Amino acid sequence: MMKDALFVTTLLFLALGIGVLQECTFLIPYRRLLIHNYAGAIGLFAAILFLNLFAAIYMIGRKLFLKDTGRKLAHIEKQLRTGASISDELSERLDE
């Protein structure tokens, strides 16, 4: 789950970066000045943006893909405690 969120975040971050670079072509003559004076601020903003994107994508992924995990695990734990076999239940469901 975390690897997927990191991958999607990286793709979105690169897409945003390419989009910003395409829109800001008028700043090319001032490239050295901007890098010299504002590299730290730009890097800090980019790092914070990346972390926020990662957190949002990770949270959305957990909400969508791990919906009823607790209930499902409780059901399996109940079966393990009672001694009923999970494979028996699965074979019964397949027979129906």
N, C-alpha and C positions, 0 to 999 in steps of 0.2 A: 504494500500500500504506500509506504513512504517513498520507495523508488519511483513508483508511478507518478506521485505528486511532484517529486523533484524533476522528473522528465517533462511533465506538462508545464511546470513553472518555468523551466529553462526554455522550452519552445515559445511560450508566451512572452517571456522577457526578451528573447532574441527578436521576436516579431515586433515588439514594441520599440526596441532599440533601432531596428532597421527602419521602421516607420518614422521615428523621430529624426534619424539621420537624413532620410529622404526629404522631409519637410523643412529642415534647417540648412539647406544648401547655401543660403545667403550668408551664413556665419563662417564659411570656409576661409575668407580672407583674415578672420580674427582667430583662427584656430590656435595659434601659439599663445596669444594673449589669454584666451579662455582656459587653455590647459594649464598655463603657468599660474594664473590667479585663482582658478576655481576647480582644479582637479580634485582636491580633497572634498569639497562640498558636493561635487557631482558624484564622486565615488561613494560617499556616505549616503546620499539620496538613493543611488542605485542599489546599494546593499539593503537599505531599509525597504525599498520597493520590492526587491526580490524576496525578502523574508515575509513581508505582508502578503504577497502573492502566494508564496508557498503555504503559509498558514491558512489562507482562504481556500485554496484548492484542496489541501489536506482535510480541512473541516468538511467541505462539501463532499469529498470522497467518502469520508467516514459516515456522514449522514445518509448518503445514497446507497452505499454498497454494504454497510454493516448494520442494516436496519434492525433486525430481530435476532441479533447474535446472542444476546444474553438469554433470551427465552429459549432459543434452540439449544444452547449449551446446558441450560437447566434441565431440559427434557432429556438430554443424553445422560447427564449426571444421575437423574432419577432412575433411568433404565439401568445404569451400571450398579446402583445401590440395591435395586430390587433383584438383580440377577437375571433379568430378562435380556435376551440377546438382541442386539440391534439388527443383526443379520436376519433373525427370525421375522422381525417386523418388516424389514425391507422385502424379504421373499414373499410375505403375505400380501404386501402392497403390489408386488409385481404380478402375483397370481390373479389379482382382481381385474 
